[in-house]
Amino acid sequence: MSLVSPVLVGRHVESSELLSAVETARQRRGSAVFVIGEPGIGKSRLAAETAAAASKAGARVLRGRAGTGGSAVPFRPLTEAVLSALRTEDAPDSAALGPYWPSLSRLGQLLPAAEPDLVEDSLAVRAEAVLRLLAVLGEANGCLLILEDLHDADADTLAVIDYLVDNLAGLPVLLVATVRAEPSAALDLAEAATARRTARTIRLNRLGRAEVTELAARCLGTTVEAVPPAALRQLHRTADGTPFIVEELLGAMVGNGSLARLGAAWRADTTIRTAVPATVTGAIRQRIERLGPDCLPLLEAAAVLGRRFPVRVAAATVGLSTVEAFRLLRPAVDSELVVADEDGDPGWHMFRHALIVEAILGRLLPGECVTLSLAAAETIEAASTNLGSDWCQLAAELRAAGGDPLGAAALFAQAGRQAIARGALLTAVQLLDRGLALLNDVREAPPAAVAEVLEALTQALVLRGDTDRVRGLGARLDEALVAAGAPPARRIAARLARARAAVASGRWDDGSAEVAAARLLAGDGAGPELTAPVDAVDSQLALLSPRPDRLEAAELLAARAVVAAEAVPLPEVACEALEVLARCRRFHDLTAGEEVLERVLEIATRHGLTMWRIRALMELGVIDKLRFSGTERLLEARRIAADAGAVIAVTWVELHLATVYIQAGQYAEATGSVDRATALARQLRMRELELLAVGARAGVAAARGRRDEMEEALAEMGDSVLGYGVEVWGRARATCALLEEERDEALAHFAEAAAADNAVPNIRASGFRSWYLLLRVVVGEAGWAEYDELAASPLAQVALHQPFLAWTRAVLHGRDGDRDLAAKAAAEALADPSKQPHARYLGGRLVAEVALADGWGDPVEWLRAAEEYFHAEGVPRVAAACRALMRKAGAQVAQRRQGHDVIPTDVRKLGITVREYEVLRLVADRLGDREIADELFLSPRTVEKHVASLRARTGQPDRAALVTYARRHARDA
């Protein structure tokens, strides 16, 4: 029997610290605490007491345990914790968790595992999904997440926990994790987090003599004085202050009647660390032997399977029926060596403590371990369809322990592929490396086995972005495939995997070499199933290469790949090639690019390719952005990406939306998109995306003339991010210089940005080109030749450039003396007042100066409108320049008296002064001139003049019409 104290003994300080952390978390000051100690020291008991107290206080408690014993199951503790939260009636839904719901549902196994190429279901996304869940659950009364036995956790789980630890501040969440005080990745994580002050560590020491005495008394249900002194001496000498050993020894003493008469059977051992002392092993063996001669083999088989085990597998391993096994297990449960499964599955049981498993396994001879391991592996493999994917990894470990490296390697390869499908890429690489290491130790390992492991390992490394290692494994994989007699399709796939990795890392030559090798393998008469993937990858290389004919070459290859892929069919390859084709065609013709993307969308929808559907919608949204500053399809792409949990895609859409909003002068909306993109990129730890968001923030600041904010953002962004750096800061600084009336500085920045843009192969919209052209034409540095070149380029179809091109044409016509064509072009530039305020107002300010000199158009009205806009936006230098030009033209200029800003924009644009507006508001109340004069302390004659001016400025025929106008525009202002 086991004797367990009804209360926690000797941990008052540690318990108080954890309970204080619970209360602090409930006040939205989240934290993480690692409880570290040797086996049996009471880590789980302390965590359980904390959970009970937190639950009593109203906090939500989630729990998960890392291992089943020998194998580190991907995401196991997180899966247990998430599932316990999602299967309750009050579980949060997709609306509360937003784009993280799909990833969380997959982690909780409510949705199937993601496809291997679903890169959006990354570790960072999963980690943020868990964080969001904890925050939602803790909103009312706090949330406690307890993760036990992290020393048995897989690498992917530890990566998620590391993320959680760094992001709990400000959330109503406490994370408590238990870790053994022996070298492990989990202990390294705990120590690193403690060093950077994002977590605390509680190290449990062994109990002192007084605490051991109290624990013994509590276990026996008596007083300290009533515990036999001889028993206490034995406990102090043998248990060495370890609570579990105290309880086990006491149970043995009571069970064998030696509590009052200790004999020579007990051996002193005062150096207990992590090994099970011989006395405890002996005590456990004595308890097991008393269960009957058939029970020990069953428990040995169960121990080989791990701390938690399915009864029928343990039974089959030693030739028992499940019914017999449950009968034999009943006394073990009664003696508390074995307990019912924590998840409530009646087919599963678990040992009460990991030390019991170690004690049972410690008595086996090496030959017995080998035989039992192989038998357990065979049983697991036979029952694998009913046990799920987790047991494949344990079967691999058992075959390795049983001296079957080839069988173990094959199972590690299978487990690795399963881990890839679950998005556990770190774990997948570790499993596949383990299989590869086993094959390395086998003399003349079968090439087919080596190829199988290397193919899966390459896939995992490509998804992780470890391009250097993919490259390093290439020659060995090719050699293994050749030796194994693999068909060309597998050998080509290996080459293309390396080519895609080369594209991702910018190694154009390496990628081209891999594609050339793939073409040789396919041969001249290869069918479309082989040529389509090769052409699709080759088209990407061509598009992103520095070759001058990249567009033509990429389009030719992509078109050929599409035809072949649709003939097989290979829908994903078709989408891959069509996307390249769309990028090529939209550079010359946005409509042609749109038509191709519509095909991608149709194929993706028909075949259920969610990620390709999102990508197609996003690219269609980009075309809308370029063509007419539209956002409808971008917003739809964001919605679908959020529903699918494609958080990276959501981030990209937010960046695209930010550029549209900046262009439209919707700076609040732009800032919102930038903030969301920044937060998502930061949570995903994707620094390049975060820096692009920083660049967008610089764009917002520049558009508003806020130089300090712009420079701060540009300094953080740096010189180059995904090829955009110099273009971004060149355009931003040039814009800001124009808003400061520094034309020479703007020209210099535009020139530098243009040089950088020309040096980088790209097919971007180069949004500053038309601004630069207009400014050069205004100052006399460019003429019709430069205009014709830009107007004939694909950039002319982009909405951003069109008003600037119209302004440029107006200036050139005016200089040629054709006033009518100049005025017509100016009207075209001003055609849509709802979009591009900079094109309308900054363009109007620049062109008005030339129009005044050349005598065409309506420059005073352009200046008046620009002055109103830039004054309202807080851009004083441009507003002042507009006023100066109006005075030079002899136009009346509105005084910027106190109260001017309360005048509605529509009224202010008419040039109505503050005093005139005060009169207009009283006119709205049908007051006469004398009444208005008394109200404003003016003479009736002055009021009469103001009313006449108001009628003229507003175009009202009489006093009654002016009253109607005033009531509509001034009364409620």
N, C-alpha and C positions, 0 to 999 in steps of 0.2 A: 504494500500500500504506500501511497505518498501522503505526507502530511504537509498541508499548506496553511500558512498563517492567515487568519481572517483579516489582518490589518497589515499595512506596509510598515516595516520596522527599519529604523536607522536611516531613513532618507528624508528627514524633515526639511533640511535645507534645500535639497534638490527639488523636492516636491513643491515647496513654497516658490522657488524660482520659476518653475514651469507654470504654476497657477497664476503667478504674477504676469507671466508672458501671455497667458490666455486673456486675462483682463485687459492688458495693454492692446492686444490685437482687437478686442471688441471695441476699443476706442479708435480703431482705424490706424493703428501703429503696428503693422504686421512685422513679423520677424521669423527667424528660423533657429532651431536649437538642435544640435546633434548630441545624443546621449551615447557616450562611448564607454565600453567596458568589456571585460573578458566574458567568456560564456558562463552563464549561470549567475552572474553578478546582480541581476534584477532589472535589466533594461526594459524588458517587456512588461514587467509588473509595474514599474514606475510609469510607463506610457499608458498602461491600462487604467491606473488610478487617476492620471491626468485626464484621460478621456471621460471617465465617469464623472469627475468633478465639472468638466467643461459642459458635458451634456446636461447635467443637473442645472447649470447656470443658463441654459437655453442655447448654447452654441451648437452649431451643426458639426458632427464628428464624422470624418471619413477615415477608413483604415485600409492599408494594403501591406502585404508581406512580399519580400523580394523573391526568395527561392523556394523550390520544393526540395532542395537539397542537391547536389552535385551540378545542376545545370542552371544557367542564368537565363530565364525565359524573358524574351523581349517585352518590356513595358509591364511586366506582371504586377508589381505593386500599384502602379498607376491605373492599370486596367481594373483591378479590384476596387480601388478607391472611387474611380469614376463610375463604374457600374453600380456601386452601392448608392451613388447620388442620383443617377439617371433612372433607376428602376422604381423610385418612390413616387407616390401620387403627387407630391408637391415639387417634382423635379422641374428645373428651369427648361424652357423650350427654346426653339431656334430663334425666336424673336429676341430673347434675352441675351443670347450668346452670339448673335450676328453671324459673320462669316466663319466663325470658329466652330459652329455647331457640327458641320460634317466631320471635321477632324476629330472632335471630341466623341462623336458617335462611333467613329471607327475605332478609336482607342478603347471605348467602352464596349466594343464588339456588338453594337446595335446596327451597324452598317458593315458591309463586306470590306475587306482590306482594299486599299487603294491599288490601282495598277502601278507597275514599276515605274512608268514614265510620268506619274502624277507628281511632279516635283513640288507642287504647291503644298503637299502634305508633308512638309519638312519637319525636322526636329523643332525648329524655332516656332513653327505654326502650332505644332502639338503642345509645346510648352506654354505658349500664350493662350491656347485653348483651355488648358488646365487652370492657368492663372485666372482667366475670366470666369470659369466655373466656380472656383473658390471664392472669388470676389462677390459673385452673385449670391452664392449660398450664405456668405457671411454678412450680407448687407444688413440684416435685422439684428442678429445677436452674435456675430462672429463665427468663424469657421476654424476648426482644428483638423489638420491633415496629419495622420500618423503613418509613417512608413517604416516598417520593421525589417531588420536583417539586411541592410543595404550592402553589407559585405558580399552578399550573394547576388547583387543586382547586375544587370547587363549594362554595357557602356551607354546605350541610348537612353535608358532610364536615368542614369547618372547625369547625362547631358541635360535632360529635362529638369532634373532637380537643381542642377547648378543654375539654370536659368531662373527657376522659381525663387531660389535663395536671393538672387540679385535683384528681384523685382517685387518683393513683398512689402517694401516700405510704402506706407500710405494706404494699405489695404487691410480689411478686417480679418486677417488670416494669420494663423500660427502653424508653422510646419515643424513637427517633431520627428526626427529620424534616429533610429537606433543602429549602431555600428559596432562591430567587434574591435577591440583594441589590438589588432594584429595587422600587419601590412596588407593594404588593399587599395584599389582605386577609390572606394568610398571613403576610406580614412583620409586619403590624400585630398579628396574634395572637401571634406569637413575641415581639415586643417587649413586649406587654402582659403575657404570662405571665412573662417575665423580670423585669418591673418589680414584679409581685406575688410574686415569688420562688417560683413553682411550677414554674419551668423555668430551664434555663441556655442560654446562647447561645455557640456557637463560630463565630467569623467567620474564614473562611479568607482569608488574604492571599496575594498573589502570591509566587511563589518568588523568592529572592534569586539573585544571579549564581552563587554556588557551587552552589546547589541546582539551578539550570537546567543547569549543567555536568554535575553528577552524573546528572540525569535523562537528558540526551543520551547520556551514556556507557552508562547502563543500557539505554536503548532500542536502542542500536547493539550492545550486548553486548561492549563493550570497556572499556578504562580511560579515565580522564579525560584522561590525557596523549595518548591516541591520537585524540581527537576533533579534527578539523581546526579550527584557530583561526578561520579565516574563517567556518566554519559556526557556531561559537559566537558570533562577533560578530553575525552575522545573526539568530541566535536571541534574543540579548539585546536587539537593537534592535527586532525585529518581534514576537516572542511576548510581550514585556513581562512575563515571569514566569508566564504562564498555561499550565498543564501540557498541556491539550488542544492548544493551538496549537503548543507545542513539538513534540508528537508528530506533528501533522499536517504541520508544516513539514519535520521530519526525514524523514517518509515521502515527501514530495514530492521532497526533495533526492535521496534514494536512488532514487526511481522515475524521475526524469528525468536522472540522472547528474550533477547539479550539486553534489553534496556537496563535490567537490574544487575546483570552479571556479564560484563564485557570480558572476553577472553582473548586468546592469542590470534584469533582469526582476523583481528583488525590491525593493520599495519600503518604506522605513522607516515605521513607524507606532507611535509610543510613547504613544498616547492611547486604547488599547483599553479599553473598559468592557464594555458588553453587546452592542455591535454586532460583527459578524464583520469582522475586518480585511480589507482588499482583497487582501492577500497570501495570506491563508488561503482567501478565496473563490476567488482565482485558482488556488491549489494544488488545491482540491477540484474546480474545473471542469476543470483539466488531467487529474486522475485520472479523472473521469467521461468526458471526451472520448476518453480512451484505451480506454474500454470498448466503443466502437463508436457509430456515428451513431444507432442506434435506441434506445439505452439511456437517453439524456438525457431524451427526452419521457416515458418510463416513470417515471423517477425524479422528474421534475417533477410528474407526476400523483400519485405516491405522497406527495411532500412536501406537496401541497395537502391530502391526506387526513389528514396528521399524522405524528407520529414513528412511530407504529405503524399499519400499514395492511394491509388484505386485498389480496393480490396480484391476484385476479381483478377487483376493482373498479378498481384502478389501471390494469390492462390494458384493461378495457372503456372507460375514460375516454378513452384515446388510440387506440382501435380495434384493440387487439391481442387475440389469444386468450390464454387462461390458460397454455396450453402454451408459446406464444412468450414470454410474460412471464417465466416461470420460466427459460427458456433465456437470456434477456437479463439476468436478475437474477443468474445464477450468477457472472459475473465481478465484479459489485458486492459479492457476498458474499465472494469470494476476496480482494478488495482491502480488505475490512473497512469499507467504507462502510455496508453493510447487514449485519445479523446476523439469525439465526433468532429467532423470537418467544420471549420469556421464558416464556410459558405453554406452549410446546411445540406450539402449533397449526400444522400444516404449511402451512395456507393463509394464514398471516399472517407478516409480517416487520416489522422495525423498523430505523430508522436508528440507527447506533451512538451518535450524540450529537445533541442538539437543535440544536447549532451547524451541523451538516451540513444540516439542514432549512432553517435560516435562510439559509445560504449559497446553497442551490439556489433558494429563493424570491426571494432578493435580486436574482438576475439576470433575472427575468421583467419584461417591460414591463407597464404597467398594463392595456393591452388584452389581453395574454396571460393575465394573472391573472383578468380578467373571464371570458374565454372558457373557460379551464380550470376555473374555479370552477363555472360553470353546467353544463359537461359532467360534472364530478364529481358535482354535485348530482343531475342527471338519472340518472346511473348508480346512485347510492345509492338513490334513490327506486324505481328499477326493481327493485333487488335487496333492498329493505327487509325483505321477509318472511323473508329468510335471514340478515339482519345483526343483528337484534334492535333494541331500542328506542333504544340509545345513538346510533345513526347518524342518527336523525331530527334531533337537535340539530345535528350537523355539517352535514347537508344544509341546515338553516336558515341556518347561518353562511355556507355557500358561496353560497347564493342571495342573501344580503345583500351579500356581497363581489362577486357577479356582477351587481349592480344590479337585482335583482328583489325589491323590498320586499314586494309583495303575496304572492308565493310564499313568501318567508322568514317573513312574519308567520303565514301558515297553518301552516307547519312548526313555528314557535315555539309556537303554540297547541297543536299535537299533542304536541310534546315536553313542554310544561307539564303537559298532562293525564297523560302517562306518568309524569312526576315526582310528581304528586299520588298516583297509584296506588302508587308505590314509597315513599310517605311522605316524600319529599324536598320538603317544603313551602317551605323557603327558596329552594331552587333553582327550584322551580316558579314562585314569584312573580318571581324574576329573569328567567326565560325569558319569561314572559308580559308582563312590563314591557318587555322588549326588543321583543317583537312589537308591543306597543301603541305604543312609540316609533317604530317603522318606519311604522306606519299614520298616526301623527300628522304625519309628514313627507310623506305622499302627499296631494296635492290631491284632494279629493273621494274619499276612500277608500271603497270599497264598504261600506255599512252592515252587510251580512251578515258581512264579515270582522271588522269592529270588534266586532260582537255576539259572535262566536265567541270572540275573545280575552277580552273582558270577562266573559263567562259563566264561563270557566275561571278567570280571575283572581279573580272573586268567590268561587268555590268554594274556591280555595286560601286566600284571606284568611279566610273563615269558619272553615275548619279550623284555621287558625293563631290565631284569636281576635282578629284585627285588625278589630274592629267599626267603628272610626272610619273606616277606609278603605273598608270595605264600604258604609257609609252615603254616603261621598263619591262613589263611583262609580255610585251608584244611578240618578241622573237621566240620565247619559250612556248607561248600559246600556239603560234604558227607551227612550230616543230612538232608539238603534241598532236595537233589536228592532222598534220601530214602523216605522222607515224600511225595514227589511229585509223587512217583511211577515211577521214571525214568527207562528206560530200562538199562540192564547191560552195553551196549556200552557207554552210557554217563557217567556212574559211573566209568567205566574202564578208559575212556579218562581223567577224572579228576585225577585219581591216576597217570596215566602216565605223565600228565603235571607236577605233583609234582616230579615225578621220574627224569624227564629231568632236572628240576631245581636243584635237588640234585646232578646230574652228573656235572652240570655247576659249582656248588659251592663246589664240593669235598666231599659232605656228602654221602659217600658210604653206610653206614648203613641205613640212611633215605631212600635213593633210593631203596635199596633192600627191605626194609619194604613195600614201596609203590607198588613195582612190585609184591611182595608176596600177598598183598591185592588184586591187580588186578587179579591175577591168581585165587584166591578164588571166586571172583565175576564171572569170566568167567566160572568156573566149569569144571569138568572133560570132559564133552562132548561138549565143546564149539567149534564153527565153526572157520574156518580160519580167518574170518573177525575180530574176537576177539583175537585170539591167536597170529596172526602175529604181530600186534603192540606191544603186551606185550613182545614177544620174541626179537623183534628188540631193544627195550629199554633195556631189560635185557642183551643183548649181549654187549651193550655199557658199562653198569655197570661192567660186567665181564672183559672186555678188559682193563678198566682203574682202576681196583681194585688192591689191593696189594696181592691178593691170588696167590699162586705159580702156579696154573694150569690155569691162566687167559686166555692164548692163546687157549688152548683146549676147555675150557668152552665157551668162546666167539664164537669160530668157530662153535661149535655144535648149540648154540642158534641162531646164525645168519643164518646158513644154513637152519634150520627149519623155521625161519621167512621168508626167501626168497621163499621157496616152498609154504607156506601158502599165502603170499602176491600175488604171481603170479597167484594163483588159483582163487582169488576173482574177479578181480585183484585190488591191491592197489599199484600203481606204486611208490609213494613216500616212502611207507614203504619198498618196495622191494629195492629201492636205499639206504635207510638208513641201512638196514641189509647187503646189498652187500658191502657197504663201510667198515663195520666192518669186514666182511669176507675177503675182500681184504687185509686189514691191518694184519690180522692173517696169511694169507697164504704167503704174500710177505716176512714176517720175515724168513720163511724157504726157500721160492722159489720165486724169483722175477717174473719168468714167470707165475707161478700160480696166483700170485697177479695181474699181468697185465691182464690175461684172465678174472678175475672177474670184474676188472674196465672197461674192454671193454663192459661187459654186462650192467654196470651202464650207460655208455655213450650211448649205444643203447636204453635203456629204457627211459632215459632222453630226448634223441632226438625225439623218437617216440611220447612221451606224452607232449612235449613242456615244460619240466621242466628245465628252463634255469639255475637256480642255481645248480642243480644236474649235469648238463652238464659241467658247469665250474669246479665243485669240482672233477668230474671224470677226466677231462683233466689235472687238476693240479696234482692229485695223479698219473696219468700216467706219467706226466712229472717228478715227484719225482722218479719214478722207472727208467726212462731214466737217470736221474741224478746219481742214485746209480749204474746203470749197466754200463754206458759208458760215464758219464759226458755229456749227451745230453741235449740240450736246446730247440729243435724244438717244442715239445708239451707244454713245459712251456711257450714259447713265444706265441703259439696259445691260451693257456688258458688266458694269459694276454690280448691278443687282444679281445677275446670274453668277458672277464670280463669287459674290458674298454667299449666295445660297449653296454653292459647291465647296465653299471653304478655300477657294483659290485666292489666298490673301496677297500673294505676290502680284497676281493680276489686278487685284483691287488697288494695290499701291500704284501700279503703272497707270491705271485709268485715272486715279486722282491727280497724277502728274500731268496727264494730258488735259484734264479739266482745268487745272490751274492755269495752263497757258491760254486756254480759251477765255477764261474769266479776266486774266490780265489784259488781253487784247480788247475785251469788251468794256474795260474800265470798271468791272465788278470786283473791287479789291477786297471787300469783305468775303465774298464767295471764294475768291482766289486764295486768300489767307486760310480759309477753312479747309480747302483741298490740300494746301501745302502742309498745314498742321496734321491732317489725317495721314498724309503720305509719310511725313517725318516720323510720326508715332509708330506707324506700321513697320517702316523700314528699320527703325531703331529696335523695335520688339523682335523683328526677324534677324537682327544683327547683320543686316545687309548694308554695309557701309556705302557702297557705290550708289545704291538707290537713295540712301539718306542724303548723300551729297548732291544728288540731282534735285532732291527736294529743297536743299539749302540754296541751290542755284535758282530755283523757282522763287524762293523767298527774296533773293537778291533782285529778281525781276520785278516783284511787287514793289519793293522799296524804290527801285530806280524809276518805275513808272509814276511814282508819287513824288519824286524829287527828294527822297530822304537818303542823302549820301551816306551818313554815318551807318545807318542800318544796312545799306547796300554793301559798303566796304567791309563791314563785319561779316556779312554772309559770304562775300566773295573770298575773304581771307580763309574762311573755314573750308570752302569748296576746293580751293587750290586750282592748279593750272589745267588739269585735264581729268574729266570723268567720263568714261565711255565715249571719248572723242568730242565731248561737248564743252570742255572747260573754257578754252580761250574764246570761243564764239560767245559763250554766255557772258563772261565778264567784259568782253569788248562791246557787246551790244548794250549791256546794262550801264556801263560807264558813259558810253556815247549818249544814251538817252538822258541820263542824269545831267550831263554837260549841256545838252540842248535846253533842259529845263532851268539851267542856271545861266542861259544866254552866253555860253562859252562855245562858240561855233568851231574855232580852231581846234580846241580840245576834242570836240565831238568828231570832227573829221579825222583826227589822228587815231582815235579809238576805233572808229569804223574801218579805217584803212588797215589797222593791225588785225581786227577781226576777220576782214576779208582775206588777208594774206593767210591767216591760219586756216580759214575755211577752205581755201583753194588747196592747201597743202595736205589736207586729210581727205582721203577718198570717202565720199558720202553721197547720199541721195536725199538729204534733208531739205526742208523748205527754206533754210537760210533766211530767217525772218527779218534780218536787218538790211537786206540788199536794196530794197526799194527806198527805205529811209535814206540810206547812204547816197543813192542816185539823186534823189530830190535835193538833198543838201548840196551836193556837188553842182547840180544845175543852177540852184539859186545863187551860189557864189561864183558861177561862171567857169567851173572846172570841167564841166561835161556838157554835151549837147545831144543832138538827134542821134548820132551814131551809138552812143552809150544807151540812150533810151530804146532804140530799135533792137539792140542786142538783148536787153532784159525783157522787153515786150514780146519778143519772139521765143523766149525761153519757156520751159515748163513752169517757171515760177509765176508767170502771168496768170495762171489759172487758180492761184492761191488767193483766197479772199483777203488775207493780210496785206498783200502787195497792191491790190487793185486801186484803192483810193490814192495811194502815193504815186502810182503810175499816172493816174488821171491828173493829179496836181502837177506832176512833172511835165506832162503834155501841155497843160494850160500855160505854164511858164514859157515853154519853148514857142508855142503859138503866139503868145503875147510879144515875145522878143522879135518874132518874125513880122509883127504888125497885124496879125489876123486876130482882131479883138473878139469877133463873134465865136470863132473856134476856141479861143482861150476861155471865154465865158462859159461856153458849152462844156468844156472839159472840167472847169471848176465846179459846175453844177453836178457833173457826174461824181466828182470826189465827195460832194456833200449830199449825195442822193439818199443815203440811209443814216439818219441821225441817231439811230438806236445802237449802232455798233462802232467800235474803234474810235473812241473820243480823241485819242492822240492823233489819229489820221485826220480827223475833222478839225480839231482846234489847234494842235501844234502845226499841222500842215497849213491851216489857214493863216496862222501867225507868220510862218515863213514866206508863204506865197503872197500875202497882202503887201509886204514891203516891196516886192517886185512889181506887183500889179499897180500900186500907187505910182511907181516911177514910170511904168509903161502906159498907164492910162487905160486900163480895162477892168472889167468885172466889178464887184461890189466889195472892195477891200475893207471899207469902214465897218460894214456889218460883220464881216469875218472877224475883224479885230475885236468888235464889241462882244461877239459871242465867245471868242477865245478868252477875253479878259474876264468875263463873267465866270466861265468854267474854271480857269486857273486860280482866280481869286477864291472861289468856293473850295477848291482843292488844296488851298494853302501853298500855292506855288507862286511866290510874290514877284520873282524877277520876270517871268514871262508876262504876268499880268501888268507889271509896270511898263514893260516894253510895248505891250499893246496900247496902253494909255498914251504913251509918248508918241507912237505912230499916229494915233487918232488925232491928237492935238496938232501934229505936224500937218495932217490932212485938213485941219480946220473944223473937225467934228467936235460936238459937245461931248465932254467926258464926265461920266457920273462921279460925284464926289464920294469918297469912301468914309463918310461920317459914321459916328457911332450909331448903331441900329441898322446899318445897311444890310447886315446879314440876315435880318428877320424878314426882309422883302422876299416874297416867293420868286423862284428862279425865272419863271415865265414873265413876271412883271419886271424884274430887274433887268432882263435882257432888252427891254424897251428903252432903257436909259432913264427910268424914273428914279428921282432922288429920294432920300430919306424923308425930307419935308413933304414932297409931293405924295409919297405913300401915306403919310399921316393924314393928309387932306383926303386922299382917296378912301381911306377907311371911314372917315366921317361922312363922306358923300354916300357911302353904302347905307348909312342910317337916315338918308333923306334930309340931312341938315342943310339949311341955306348958307350963303356965303357969310352973313353976319354971325350966325350961330357958330360956324366953324372958326371964324376969326376970334370970337370970344373964347372958344375952347382952347385954341392954340396960341392966344395972345399975339395975334397978327392983325394987320389992318384988313378991312374988307377988300380993298383994292389988290392987296397981295394975294389974298385967297382967290380972287377972280382970275388973276394971272395964272395961278397954279392949276385951277380948273381948266382953263383954256389949254394949257400945256398938256394936261392929262388927256383931254379929248383928242388933241393932235397925236400924241404918242400912241394912244390905244386905238385910234381910228374910229372913234364913236361920233355919230352925227350930231347928237344933242345931249342935254343934261340927263334926260330919262335913260338913254342908252348907256350913258356913263354910270348911272346908278346900278343898272343891271350888271354891267361889267364888274363894278366894285363889289357887289354882293357875291359874285361868283369867284372873284380872285383875291379879295382883300378882307372880307368881313370876318372870316373864321381863322385867319392866319394868326 
